[in-house]
């Protein structure tokens, strides 16, 4: 019988910065992935697993509820930030999850300065909004995960067509 490694931890920004500093002192590399993760699906899992392969420690920055509403529109998020964070933290390979405010993770990238900033395949390196921030401190951008064949929007539409149970 195999035992899964312990789940990741949901932390606040100050605790994140402290833990990342400790990991760096131990010689570990840091990757940061981000997103809304509103209704976790297989595309999210593949993105997170690929991001985890980029470094020793994977930090996932999760949009707060206000920024999800601004990005995705009325009726979103489906799940509150605390629930979304707990689900993401339970994914194998995720070490730390932090909820952030704002439409981009630029401020968090400056605070954490990960070795690699991971984005999904719906981006190119040239289209990553935070690429200049990452390059300014010597980090790199990695495009990871499988093709963008999965979306929460499509999943919600399918659920809506299925009707009540």
C-alpha positions as CSV (number, residue, x, y, z in Angstrom):
1,X,0.0,0.0,0.0
2,X,1.3,3.4,-0.9
3,X,0.6,6.5,1.1
4,X,0.1,9.8,-0.5
5,X,2.4,12.6,0.7
6,X,0.7,15.0,3.1
7,X,-1.6,17.7,1.6
8,X,-0.3,21.2,1.0
9,X,-1.0,24.0,3.4
10,X,-3.2,27.0,3.0
11,X,-1.2,30.0,4.4
12,X,-1.5,33.8,4.5
13,X,1.0,36.0,2.6
14,X,3.3,36.5,5.6
15,X,3.5,32.8,6.3
16,X,4.1,32.1,2.6
17,X,7.1,34.5,2.5
18,X,8.5,32.9,5.6
19,X,8.2,29.3,4.3
20,X,9.6,30.2,0.9
21,X,12.6,31.8,2.6
22,X,13.1,28.6,4.6
23,X,12.9,26.4,1.5
24,X,15.4,28.6,-0.3
25,X,17.8,28.4,2.7
26,X,17.5,24.6,2.3
27,X,18.5,24.9,-1.3
28,X,15.1,24.2,-2.8
29,X,13.7,25.8,-5.9
30,X,10.3,27.5,-6.0
31,X,7.6,27.5,-8.7
32,X,4.5,29.6,-8.5
33,X,1.2,28.8,-10.4
34,X,-1.9,30.8,-10.1
35,X,-5.6,30.8,-11.1
36,X,-9.2,30.9,-10.0
37,X,-9.7,27.1,-9.7
38,X,-13.5,27.6,-9.4
39,X,-14.8,24.0,-9.7
40,X,-11.6,21.9,-9.9
41,X,-11.4,19.8,-13.1
42,X,-8.9,17.5,-14.8
43,X,-7.3,20.5,-16.7
44,X,-6.5,22.1,-13.4
45,X,-5.0,18.9,-12.0
46,X,-2.8,18.4,-15.1
47,X,-1.7,22.1,-14.9
48,X,-0.8,21.8,-11.2
49,X,1.1,18.5,-11.6
50,X,3.1,19.9,-14.5
51,X,3.9,23.0,-12.5
52,X,5.0,20.9,-9.6
53,X,7.5,19.2,-11.9
54,X,9.2,22.6,-12.6
55,X,10.7,23.0,-9.1
56,X,11.1,21.5,-5.6
57,X,8.3,23.5,-4.0
58,X,5.0,24.5,-5.7
59,X,3.2,27.6,-4.5
60,X,-0.3,28.1,-5.8
61,X,-1.8,31.6,-5.7
62,X,-5.6,31.5,-5.8
63,X,-7.7,34.5,-6.8
64,X,-9.9,35.9,-4.0
65,X,-13.7,35.9,-4.6
66,X,-13.8,39.6,-5.6
67,X,-11.2,39.1,-8.4
68,X,-12.9,35.9,-9.6
69,X,-16.1,38.0,-10.0
70,X,-14.2,40.7,-11.9
71,X,-12.6,38.1,-14.2
72,X,-15.4,35.6,-14.7
73,X,-18.6,37.6,-14.3
74,X,-21.8,37.4,-12.3
75,X,-22.5,34.2,-10.5
76,X,-18.9,33.4,-10.0
77,X,-17.1,32.1,-8.1
78,X,-19.2,28.9,-7.5
79,X,-17.1,28.0,-4.5
80,X,-15.7,30.5,-1.9
81,X,-12.0,31.1,-1.9
82,X,-11.4,29.1,1.3
83,X,-13.1,26.0,-0.2
84,X,-11.2,26.4,-3.5
85,X,-7.9,26.8,-1.6
86,X,-8.6,23.6,0.5
87,X,-9.3,21.6,-2.7
88,X,-6.1,22.9,-4.5
89,X,-4.0,22.2,-1.3
90,X,-5.2,18.5,-1.5
91,X,-3.7,18.0,-4.9
92,X,-0.5,15.9,-4.9
93,X,2.5,18.1,-5.6
94,X,1.0,21.3,-4.2
95,X,3.0,22.5,-1.2
96,X,1.6,25.9,-0.3
97,X,-1.6,27.8,-1.3
98,X,-2.2,31.5,-0.7
99,X,-5.3,33.5,-1.6
100,X,-4.5,36.8,-3.2
101,X,-6.3,40.0,-4.1
102,X,-6.1,41.7,-7.5
103,X,-6.3,40.7,-11.1
104,X,-2.6,39.6,-11.5
105,X,-0.1,38.1,-9.2
106,X,2.6,40.7,-9.8
107,X,2.8,41.9,-6.2
108,X,3.0,38.3,-4.9
109,X,5.7,37.5,-7.5
110,X,7.7,40.4,-6.2
111,X,7.3,39.2,-2.6
112,X,8.1,35.5,-3.3
113,X,10.4,35.8,-6.3
114,X,9.9,32.2,-7.5
115,X,12.5,30.6,-9.7
116,X,9.7,29.8,-12.2
117,X,6.3,31.3,-12.8
118,X,4.0,28.6,-14.4
119,X,1.1,29.4,-16.6
120,X,-1.3,27.2,-18.5
121,X,-1.3,26.4,-22.2
122,X,-3.9,29.1,-22.9
123,X,-0.9,31.5,-22.6
124,X,2.3,31.9,-24.6
125,X,5.4,33.2,-22.9
126,X,4.9,36.5,-24.7
127,X,1.2,36.8,-23.4
128,X,1.9,36.1,-19.7
129,X,0.9,39.4,-18.0
130,X,3.5,39.1,-15.3
131,X,6.5,38.1,-17.6
132,X,8.3,41.4,-17.1
133,X,8.1,41.2,-13.3
134,X,9.5,37.6,-13.4
135,X,12.3,38.6,-15.7
136,X,13.2,41.6,-13.6
137,X,14.4,39.4,-10.8
138,X,16.0,36.7,-13.0
139,X,13.1,34.2,-12.9
140,X,11.7,32.3,-15.8
141,X,8.2,31.7,-17.2
142,X,7.1,28.1,-18.1
143,X,4.0,27.2,-20.0
144,X,2.8,23.9,-18.6
145,X,-0.1,21.5,-18.6
146,X,-2.1,19.8,-21.3
147,X,-3.9,21.7,-24.2
148,X,-6.7,23.9,-23.0
149,X,-9.4,21.4,-23.8
150,X,-11.1,21.8,-20.4
151,X,-12.8,24.9,-18.9
152,X,-14.9,25.6,-15.9
153,X,-17.3,27.6,-18.1
154,X,-17.9,24.5,-20.3
155,X,-18.3,22.2,-17.3
156,X,-20.9,24.5,-15.8
157,X,-22.8,24.6,-19.1
158,X,-22.8,20.8,-19.2
159,X,-24.0,20.6,-15.6
160,X,-26.8,23.2,-16.4
161,X,-28.0,21.0,-19.4
162,X,-28.0,17.9,-17.2
163,X,-30.8,19.5,-15.0
164,X,-31.7,18.6,-11.4
165,X,-30.9,15.2,-10.0
